Amino acid sequence: MSKTDKELFHDYLMSNEPGNGDDTVFRLYLTGHECFGIDEMLNDVVNSIIHADPEPVPELDFLMEELRGLLHNLAHVKKGFLAYKAGIAGHAE
């Protein structure tokens, strides 16, 4: 009996990353991002894939698209803040 994509995804996350000792793929790539609750979000996605309906690849594609949007928004805020800061500094002279 062959495994489902969900089962294979779980096995992959629990597998050791070559060249990194005993560290699993999950530990190396999906932890250590505590800032802004990103660890919790990634854990929710993994649990959703493993225990609920979504298939791994479409769910990961969706998450990557969401994160691209977030990065776009953060870049916009950073650019706007730098312009704002430069404008304040220009008026102070």
N, C-alpha and C positions, 0 to 999 in steps of 0.2 A: 504494500500500500504506500503510495507516494504522499509526501507531505504537502500541505497547502502552502500558499505564499506566506500566510501569517505565521505558520510554524517555521518555515525557512527563515523568515525575517527575525523571529525570536532566536533561532539557533545562531544566525549571523551576529546578532547583537551580543550574544553570550560567548562567541568565539574569541580566541586570542588574536590580537593584531600581530602579524609577523614582525619580529625585530623589537617588540616592546615587552618582552618578558611575559608576565602573567596578566597584563592589562587586557581587558576585553575591549571590543569595538565600542560598546556602550559607554564604558568608563572613559575611554580616550576621547570620544567625540561628542558625547551627549551629557557630560557632567562638567562642572567647573564654571558654569555660566550663571551663578546665583543672582547676579545683578539684574534687577527688574523682574525677577521671577522667571527668567528664561529656562533655568533648570526644570522648574515645575511644568512649564509649557511643553518642553521637550519630553518629559516623562509622561505627560498627559497624551501626547501624540503617540508615543510608543505603546502605551497601554491601550489606547483606542485601536491601534492597528492590530495588536495581539489579541485583545479581548472583545472587540466589537466588530462592526461590519466593514469598515474601510479596507481596501486592499493596500498593501505597502507602497507601491510605486505611485499611484494616483494621490494617495494621502501625502506622501513626501513631496510630490510636485506641488500640491496645494500649499503646503507649509512653506516651501521655498518661494512661491509667488507672494505669499503673505509677507514673508520676511524681506523680499525685494521691495515691496511697498513701504514697509517700515524703514528700511535703509534709505529709500528715496526721501521719505518724510524727514528723517533725521538729517540727511545732507542738506535739505532745503532749510531746515531750522538753523543748522550751523552756518550756512551761507548768509542767511538773513541776520543772524546774531552778529556775525563778523562785520557786516555792512552797518548794522545799527551801532555797534561799538565804535567803528571807524567814524561814523557820523557824529557821535557824542564827543569823541576825541577831537574832531575837526572843529566843533563849535567851542570847545574849551580853550582853543588857542587864541 
